[in-house]
Amino acid sequence: VKAERMKARAQERLANRLATTQRKADVKRANAEAKMKEHAVRTSERADYI
């Protein structure tokens, strides 16, 4: 019984760690995408100016 609880707790911790990592990756991806879009807009504005 104790071993089962330990195993379940370890699995839960792993799942939490994976979820946290996934959230961090999503935030980084969103930031990178926003930065790329902003850069594209600036480049487009520069091209229109010329």
PDB file of N, H, CA, C and O in Angstrom:
ATOM      1  N   VAL A   1       0.841  -1.189   0.000  1.00  0.00           N
ATOM      2  CA  VAL A   1       0.000   0.000   0.000  1.00  0.00           C
ATOM      3  C   VAL A   1       0.887   1.254   0.000  1.00  0.00           C
ATOM      4  O   VAL A   1       0.641   2.204  -0.743  1.00  0.00           O
ATOM      5  N   LYS A   2       1.918   1.234   0.845  1.00  0.00           N
ATOM      6  H   LYS A   2       2.118   0.463   1.449  1.00  0.00           H
ATOM      7  CA  LYS A   2       2.799   2.391   0.922  1.00  0.00           C
ATOM      8  C   LYS A   2       3.554   2.592  -0.397  1.00  0.00           C
ATOM      9  O   LYS A   2       3.735   3.720  -0.855  1.00  0.00           O
ATOM     10  N   ALA A   3       3.987   1.488  -0.991  1.00  0.00           N
ATOM     11  H   ALA A   3       3.840   0.572  -0.618  1.00  0.00           H
ATOM     12  CA  ALA A   3       4.715   1.572  -2.261  1.00  0.00           C
ATOM     13  C   ALA A   3       3.810   2.131  -3.357  1.00  0.00           C
ATOM     14  O   ALA A   3       4.258   2.908  -4.200  1.00  0.00           O
ATOM     15  N   GLU A   4       2.548   1.739  -3.344  1.00  0.00           N
ATOM     16  H   GLU A   4       2.184   1.108  -2.659  1.00  0.00           H
ATOM     17  CA  GLU A   4       1.601   2.244  -4.341  1.00  0.00           C
ATOM     18  C   GLU A   4       1.406   3.749  -4.194  1.00  0.00           C
ATOM     19  O   GLU A   4       1.348   4.482  -5.181  1.00  0.00           O
ATOM     20  N   ARG A   5       1.305   4.199  -2.936  1.00  0.00           N
ATOM     21  H   ARG A   5       1.351   3.604  -2.133  1.00  0.00           H
ATOM     22  CA  ARG A   5       1.147   5.635  -2.694  1.00  0.00           C
ATOM     23  C   ARG A   5       2.383   6.405  -3.146  1.00  0.00           C
ATOM     24  O   ARG A   5       2.277   7.482  -3.733  1.00  0.00           O
ATOM     25  N   MET A   6       3.555   5.842  -2.867  1.00  0.00           N
ATOM     26  H   MET A   6       3.642   4.967  -2.390  1.00  0.00           H
ATOM     27  CA  MET A   6       4.801   6.492  -3.273  1.00  0.00           C
ATOM     28  C   MET A   6       4.874   6.586  -4.795  1.00  0.00           C
ATOM     29  O   MET A   6       5.274   7.609  -5.349  1.00  0.00           O
ATOM     30  N   LYS A   7       4.479   5.498  -5.460  1.00  0.00           N
ATOM     31  H   LYS A   7       4.154   4.667  -5.010  1.00  0.00           H
ATOM     32  CA  LYS A   7       4.511   5.478  -6.921  1.00  0.00           C
ATOM     33  C   LYS A   7       3.525   6.500  -7.489  1.00  0.00           C
ATOM     34  O   LYS A   7       3.855   7.236  -8.419  1.00  0.00           O
ATOM     35  N   ALA A   8       2.324   6.544  -6.931  1.00  0.00           N
ATOM     36  H   ALA A   8       2.056   5.946  -6.175  1.00  0.00           H
ATOM     37  CA  ALA A   8       1.309   7.484  -7.400  1.00  0.00           C
ATOM     38  C   ALA A   8       1.775   8.921  -7.186  1.00  0.00           C
ATOM     39  O   ALA A   8       1.574   9.782  -8.042  1.00  0.00           O
ATOM     40  N   ARG A   9       2.394   9.167  -6.047  1.00  0.00           N
ATOM     41  H   ARG A   9       2.557   8.467  -5.351  1.00  0.00           H
ATOM     42  CA  ARG A   9       2.879  10.519  -5.746  1.00  0.00           C
ATOM     43  C   ARG A   9       4.000  10.919  -6.711  1.00  0.00           C
ATOM     44  O   ARG A   9       4.054  12.060  -7.170  1.00  0.00           O
ATOM     45  N   ALA A  10       4.881   9.980  -7.009  1.00  0.00           N
ATOM     46  H   ALA A  10       4.837   9.053  -6.635  1.00  0.00           H
ATOM     47  CA  ALA A  10       5.971  10.255  -7.948  1.00  0.00           C
ATOM     48  C   ALA A  10       5.414  10.541  -9.340  1.00  0.00           C
ATOM     49  O   ALA A  10       5.892  11.440 -10.031  1.00  0.00           O
ATOM     50  N   GLN A  11       4.417   9.784  -9.742  1.00  0.00           N
ATOM     51  H   GLN A  11       4.029   9.053  -9.180  1.00  0.00           H
ATOM     52  CA  GLN A  11       3.802  10.011 -11.052  1.00  0.00           C
ATOM     53  C   GLN A  11       3.124  11.380 -11.103  1.00  0.00           C
ATOM     54  O   GLN A  11       3.183  12.076 -12.117  1.00  0.00           O
ATOM     55  N   GLU A  12       2.481  11.756 -10.001  1.00  0.00           N
ATOM     56  H   GLU A  12       2.433  11.190  -9.178  1.00  0.00           H
ATOM     57  CA  GLU A  12       1.816  13.052  -9.943  1.00  0.00           C
ATOM     58  C   GLU A  12       2.840  14.187 -10.027  1.00  0.00           C
ATOM     59  O   GLU A  12       2.623  15.181 -10.721  1.00  0.00           O
ATOM     60  N   ARG A  13       3.949  14.028  -9.317  1.00  0.00           N
ATOM     61  H   ARG A  13       4.126  13.221  -8.753  1.00  0.00           H
ATOM     62  CA  ARG A  13       5.001  15.047  -9.377  1.00  0.00           C
ATOM     63  C   ARG A  13       5.556  15.172 -10.792  1.00  0.00           C
ATOM     64  O   ARG A  13       5.792  16.279 -11.278  1.00  0.00           O
ATOM     65  N   LEU A  14       5.763  14.039 -11.446  1.00  0.00           N
ATOM     66  H   LEU A  14       5.571  13.140 -11.052  1.00  0.00           H
ATOM     67  CA  LEU A  14       6.264  14.051 -12.823  1.00  0.00           C
ATOM     68  C   LEU A  14       5.271  14.754 -13.748  1.00  0.00           C
ATOM     69  O   LEU A  14       5.663  15.562 -14.591  1.00  0.00           O
ATOM     70  N   ALA A  15       3.998  14.446 -13.588  1.00  0.00           N
ATOM     71  H   ALA A  15       3.680  13.790 -12.904  1.00  0.00           H
ATOM     72  CA  ALA A  15       2.968  15.079 -14.417  1.00  0.00           C
ATOM     73  C   ALA A  15       2.955  16.589 -14.185  1.00  0.00           C
ATOM     74  O   ALA A  15       2.818  17.364 -15.132  1.00  0.00           O
ATOM     75  N   ASN A  16       3.098  17.006 -12.924  1.00  0.00           N
ATOM     76  H   ASN A  16       3.209  16.376 -12.155  1.00  0.00           H
ATOM     77  CA  ASN A  16       3.131  18.439 -12.619  1.00  0.00           C
ATOM     78  C   ASN A  16       4.344  19.103 -13.255  1.00  0.00           C
ATOM     79  O   ASN A  16       4.250  20.205 -13.795  1.00  0.00           O
ATOM     80  N   ARG A  17       5.483  18.422 -13.185  1.00  0.00           N
ATOM     81  H   ARG A  17       5.559  17.527 -12.745  1.00  0.00           H
ATOM     82  CA  ARG A  17       6.704  18.964 -13.780  1.00  0.00           C
ATOM     83  C   ARG A  17       6.551  19.112 -15.295  1.00  0.00           C
ATOM     84  O   ARG A  17       6.953  20.119 -15.877  1.00  0.00           O
ATOM     85  N   LEU A  18       5.964  18.094 -15.916  1.00  0.00           N
ATOM     86  H   LEU A  18       5.638  17.276 -15.442  1.00  0.00           H
ATOM     87  CA  LEU A  18       5.748  18.145 -17.362  1.00  0.00           C
ATOM     88  C   LEU A  18       4.788  19.272 -17.735  1.00  0.00           C
ATOM     89  O   LEU A  18       4.998  19.967 -18.730  1.00  0.00           O
ATOM     90  N   ALA A  19       3.744  19.451 -16.945  1.00  0.00           N
ATOM     91  H   ALA A  19       3.573  18.886 -16.137  1.00  0.00           H
ATOM     92  CA  ALA A  19       2.776  20.515 -17.216  1.00  0.00           C
ATOM     93  C   ALA A  19       3.434  21.887 -17.082  1.00  0.00           C
ATOM     94  O   ALA A  19       3.185  22.783 -17.889  1.00  0.00           O
ATOM     95  N   THR A  20       4.268  22.046 -16.068  1.00  0.00           N
ATOM     96  H   THR A  20       4.470  21.318 -15.412  1.00  0.00           H
ATOM     97  CA  THR A  20       4.972  23.310 -15.874  1.00  0.00           C
ATOM     98  C   THR A  20       5.894  23.592 -17.047  1.00  0.00           C
ATOM     99  O   THR A  20       5.949  24.713 -17.553  1.00  0.00           O
ATOM    100  N   THR A  21       6.614  22.570 -17.475  1.00  0.00           N
ATOM    101  H   THR A  21       6.570  21.660 -17.064  1.00  0.00           H
ATOM    102  CA  THR A  21       7.517  22.719 -18.614  1.00  0.00           C
ATOM    103  C   THR A  21       6.736  23.090 -19.866  1.00  0.00           C
ATOM    104  O   THR A  21       7.176  23.932 -20.649  1.00  0.00           O
ATOM    105  N   GLN A  22       5.592  22.471 -20.054  1.00  0.00           N
ATOM    106  H   GLN A  22       5.235  21.787 -19.418  1.00  0.00           H
ATOM    107  CA  GLN A  22       4.755  22.761 -21.226  1.00  0.00           C
ATOM    108  C   GLN A  22       4.283  24.211 -21.209  1.00  0.00           C
ATOM    109  O   GLN A  22       4.303  24.887 -22.237  1.00  0.00           O
ATOM    110  N   ARG A  23       3.853  24.692 -20.028  1.00  0.00           N
ATOM    111  H   ARG A  23       3.836  24.143 -19.192  1.00  0.00           H
ATOM    112  CA  ARG A  23       3.405  26.085 -19.911  1.00  0.00           C
ATOM    113  C   ARG A  23       4.541  27.053 -20.235  1.00  0.00           C
ATOM    114  O   ARG A  23       4.348  28.032 -20.956  1.00  0.00           O
ATOM    115  N   LYS A  24       5.732  26.766 -19.691  1.00  0.00           N
ATOM    116  H   LYS A  24       5.889  25.971 -19.105  1.00  0.00           H
ATOM    117  CA  LYS A  24       6.880  27.634 -19.961  1.00  0.00           C
ATOM    118  C   LYS A  24       7.201  27.655 -21.452  1.00  0.00           C
ATOM    119  O   LYS A  24       7.499  28.710 -22.012  1.00  0.00           O
ATOM    120  N   ALA A  25       7.140  26.494 -22.090  1.00  0.00           N
ATOM    121  H   ALA A  25       6.898  25.637 -21.635  1.00  0.00           H
ATOM    122  CA  ALA A  25       7.421  26.410 -23.526  1.00  0.00           C
ATOM    123  C   ALA A  25       6.381  27.202 -24.317  1.00  0.00           C
ATOM    124  O   ALA A  25       6.722  27.881 -25.286  1.00  0.00           O
ATOM    125  N   ASP A  26       5.122  27.119 -23.910  1.00  0.00           N
ATOM    126  H   ASP A  26       4.845  26.568 -23.123  1.00  0.00           H
ATOM    127  CA  ASP A  26       4.065  27.866 -24.600  1.00  0.00           C
ATOM    128  C   ASP A  26       4.300  29.375 -24.490  1.00  0.00           C
ATOM    129  O   ASP A  26       4.113  30.110 -25.459  1.00  0.00           O
ATOM    130  N   VAL A  27       4.710  29.825 -23.307  1.00  0.00           N
ATOM    131  H   VAL A  27       4.862  29.228 -22.519  1.00  0.00           H
ATOM    132  CA  VAL A  27       4.972  31.250 -23.105  1.00  0.00           C
ATOM    133  C   VAL A  27       6.144  31.693 -23.970  1.00  0.00           C
ATOM    134  O   VAL A  27       6.083  32.734 -24.624  1.00  0.00           O
ATOM    135  N   LYS A  28       7.208  30.900 -23.971  1.00  0.00           N
ATOM    136  H   LYS A  28       7.258  30.055 -23.440  1.00  0.00           H
ATOM    137  CA  LYS A  28       8.378  31.247 -24.790  1.00  0.00           C
ATOM    138  C   LYS A  28       8.014  31.278 -26.270  1.00  0.00           C
ATOM    139  O   LYS A  28       8.451  32.163 -27.005  1.00  0.00           O
ATOM    140  N   ARG A  29       7.221  30.318 -26.698  1.00  0.00           N
ATOM    141  H   ARG A  29       6.865  29.599 -26.101  1.00  0.00           H
ATOM    142  CA  ARG A  29       6.806  30.258 -28.101  1.00  0.00           C
ATOM    143  C   ARG A  29       5.975  31.492 -28.463  1.00  0.00           C
ATOM    144  O   ARG A  29       6.169  32.087 -29.523  1.00  0.00           O
ATOM    145  N   ALA A  30       5.057  31.868 -27.586  1.00  0.00           N
ATOM    146  H   ALA A  30       4.900  31.384 -26.725  1.00  0.00           H
ATOM    147  CA  ALA A  30       4.210  33.035 -27.841  1.00  0.00           C
ATOM    148  C   ALA A  30       5.051  34.308 -27.896  1.00  0.00           C
ATOM    149  O   ALA A  30       4.822  35.171 -28.743  1.00  0.00           O
ATOM    150  N   ASN A  31       6.022  34.423 -26.992  1.00  0.00           N
ATOM    151  H   ASN A  31       6.207  33.722 -26.304  1.00  0.00           H
ATOM    152  CA  ASN A  31       6.893  35.599 -27.002  1.00  0.00           C
ATOM    153  C   ASN A  31       7.709  35.666 -28.286  1.00  0.00           C
ATOM    154  O   ASN A  31       7.862  36.736 -28.875  1.00  0.00           O
ATOM    155  N   ALA A  32       8.226  34.538 -28.713  1.00  0.00           N
ATOM    156  H   ALA A  32       8.102  33.668 -28.235  1.00  0.00           H
ATOM    157  CA  ALA A  32       9.020  34.499 -29.942  1.00  0.00           C
ATOM    158  C   ALA A  32       8.164  34.870 -31.149  1.00  0.00           C
ATOM    159  O   ALA A  32       8.610  35.598 -32.037  1.00  0.00           O
ATOM    160  N   GLU A  33       6.942  34.369 -31.176  1.00  0.00           N
ATOM    161  H   GLU A  33       6.580  33.778 -30.455  1.00  0.00           H
ATOM    162  CA  GLU A  33       6.046  34.674 -32.292  1.00  0.00           C
ATOM    163  C   GLU A  33       5.711  36.164 -32.326  1.00  0.00           C
ATOM    164  O   GLU A  33       5.698  36.777 -33.393  1.00  0.00           O
ATOM    165  N   ALA A  34       5.441  36.743 -31.161  1.00  0.00           N
ATOM    166  H   ALA A  34       5.452  36.245 -30.294  1.00  0.00           H
ATOM    167  CA  ALA A  34       5.130  38.171 -31.093  1.00  0.00           C
ATOM    168  C   ALA A  34       6.325  38.999 -31.555  1.00  0.00           C
ATOM    169  O   ALA A  34       6.167  39.987 -32.272  1.00  0.00           O
ATOM    170  N   LYS A  35       7.504  38.592 -31.142  1.00  0.00           N
ATOM    171  H   LYS A  35       7.632  37.790 -30.559  1.00  0.00           H
ATOM    172  CA  LYS A  35       8.716  39.313 -31.539  1.00  0.00           C
ATOM    173  C   LYS A  35       8.918  39.240 -33.058  1.00  0.00           C
ATOM    174  O   LYS A  35       9.277  40.233 -33.691  1.00  0.00           O
ATOM    175  N   MET A  36       8.684  38.065 -33.628  1.00  0.00           N
ATOM    176  H   MET A  36       8.392  37.259 -33.113  1.00  0.00           H
ATOM    177  CA  MET A  36       8.832  37.907 -35.076  1.00  0.00           C
ATOM    178  C   MET A  36       7.822  38.772 -35.827  1.00  0.00           C
ATOM    179  O   MET A  36       8.168  39.403 -36.826  1.00  0.00           O
ATOM    180  N   LYS A  37       6.575  38.805 -35.349  1.00  0.00           N
ATOM    181  H   LYS A  37       6.294  38.293 -34.538  1.00  0.00           H
ATOM    182  CA  LYS A  37       5.548  39.621 -36.001  1.00  0.00           C
ATOM    183  C   LYS A  37       5.901  41.098 -35.914  1.00  0.00           C
ATOM    184  O   LYS A  37       5.738  41.842 -36.881  1.00  0.00           O
ATOM    185  N   GLU A  38       6.384  41.517 -34.750  1.00  0.00           N
ATOM    186  H   GLU A  38       6.517  40.913 -33.965  1.00  0.00           H
ATOM    187  CA  GLU A  38       6.771  42.913 -34.572  1.00  0.00           C
ATOM    188  C   GLU A  38       7.916  43.271 -35.522  1.00  0.00           C
ATOM    189  O   GLU A  38       7.918  44.345 -36.123  1.00  0.00           O
ATOM    190  N   HIS A  39       8.869  42.384 -35.651  1.00  0.00           N
ATOM    191  H   HIS A  39       8.868  41.511 -35.163  1.00  0.00           H
ATOM    192  CA  HIS A  39       9.996  42.605 -36.555  1.00  0.00           C
ATOM    193  C   HIS A  39       9.506  42.690 -38.006  1.00  0.00           C
ATOM    194  O   HIS A  39       9.983  43.523 -38.776  1.00  0.00           O
ATOM    195  N   ALA A  40       8.570  41.840 -38.369  1.00  0.00           N
ATOM    196  H   ALA A  40       8.182  41.163 -37.744  1.00  0.00           H
ATOM    197  CA  ALA A  40       8.023  41.851 -39.728  1.00  0.00           C
ATOM    198  C   ALA A  40       7.305  43.166 -40.008  1.00  0.00           C
ATOM    199  O   ALA A  40       7.418  43.715 -41.104  1.00  0.00           O
ATOM    200  N   VAL A  41       6.577  43.665 -39.033  1.00  0.00           N
ATOM    201  H   VAL A  41       6.486  43.219 -38.143  1.00  0.00           H
ATOM    202  CA  VAL A  41       5.865  44.938 -39.208  1.00  0.00           C
ATOM    203  C   VAL A  41       6.865  46.065 -39.411  1.00  0.00           C
ATOM    204  O   VAL A  41       6.698  46.897 -40.303  1.00  0.00           O
ATOM    205  N   ARG A  42       7.917  46.092 -38.574  1.00  0.00           N
ATOM    206  H   ARG A  42       8.053  45.416 -37.850  1.00  0.00           H
ATOM    207  CA  ARG A  42       8.927  47.144 -38.715  1.00  0.00           C
ATOM    208  C   ARG A  42       9.612  47.070 -40.077  1.00  0.00           C
ATOM    209  O   ARG A  42       9.843  48.094 -40.721  1.00  0.00           O
ATOM    210  N   THR A  43       9.931  45.869 -40.505  1.00  0.00           N
ATOM    211  H   THR A  43       9.743  45.037 -39.982  1.00  0.00           H
ATOM    212  CA  THR A  43      10.580  45.687 -41.804  1.00  0.00           C
ATOM    213  C   THR A  43       9.660  46.153 -42.926  1.00  0.00           C
ATOM    214  O   THR A  43      10.105  46.806 -43.870  1.00  0.00           O
ATOM    215  N   SER A  44       8.391  45.820 -42.821  1.00  0.00           N
ATOM    216  H   SER A  44       8.029  45.289 -42.054  1.00  0.00           H
ATOM    217  CA  SER A  44       7.416  46.235 -43.827  1.00  0.00           C
ATOM    218  C   SER A  44       7.291  47.756 -43.864  1.00  0.00           C
ATOM    219  O   SER A  44       7.233  48.350 -44.940  1.00  0.00           O
ATOM    220  N   GLU A  45       7.250  48.383 -42.696  1.00  0.00           N
ATOM    221  H   GLU A  45       7.298  47.901 -41.821  1.00  0.00           H
ATOM    222  CA  GLU A  45       7.157  49.842 -42.638  1.00  0.00           C
ATOM    223  C   GLU A  45       8.388  50.479 -43.271  1.00  0.00           C
ATOM    224  O   GLU A  45       8.284  51.472 -43.991  1.00  0.00           O
ATOM    225  N   ARG A  46       9.553  49.901 -42.996  1.00  0.00           N
ATOM    226  H   ARG A  46       9.638  49.094 -42.410  1.00  0.00           H
ATOM    227  CA  ARG A  46      10.789  50.413 -43.586  1.00  0.00           C
ATOM    228  C   ARG A  46      10.759  50.280 -45.107  1.00  0.00           C
ATOM    229  O   ARG A  46      11.178  51.187 -45.826  1.00  0.00           O
ATOM    230  N   ALA A  47      10.266  49.152 -45.586  1.00  0.00           N
ATOM    231  H   ALA A  47       9.926  48.415 -45.002  1.00  0.00           H
ATOM    232  CA  ALA A  47      10.190  48.924 -47.030  1.00  0.00           C
ATOM    233  C   ALA A  47       9.215  49.905 -47.673  1.00  0.00           C
ATOM    234  O   ALA A  47       9.469  50.401 -48.771  1.00  0.00           O
ATOM    235  N   ASP A  48       8.108  50.188 -47.004  1.00  0.00           N
ATOM    236  H   ASP A  48       7.901  49.785 -46.112  1.00  0.00           H
ATOM    237  CA  ASP A  48       7.135  51.149 -47.529  1.00  0.00           C
ATOM    238  C   ASP A  48       7.726  52.554 -47.570  1.00  0.00           C
ATOM    239  O   ASP A  48       7.413  53.336 -48.467  1.00  0.00           O
ATOM    240  N   TYR A  49       8.564  52.869 -46.618  1.00  0.00           N
ATOM    241  H   TYR A  49       8.818  52.234 -45.889  1.00  0.00           H
ATOM    242  CA  TYR A  49       9.188  54.192 -46.548  1.00  0.00           C
ATOM    243  C   TYR A  49      10.116  54.415 -47.737  1.00  0.00           C
ATOM    244  O   TYR A  49      10.193  55.513 -48.290  1.00  0.00           O
ATOM    245  N   ILE A  50      10.815  53.354 -48.115  1.00  0.00           N
ATOM    246  H   ILE A  50      10.753  52.463 -47.666  1.00  0.00           H
ATOM    247  CA  ILE A  50      11.749  53.440 -49.251  1.00  0.00           C
ATOM    248  C   ILE A  50      10.929  53.457 -50.492  1.00  0.00           C
ATOM    249  O   ILE A  50      11.476  53.525 -51.592  1.00  0.00           O
TER     250      ILE A  50
END
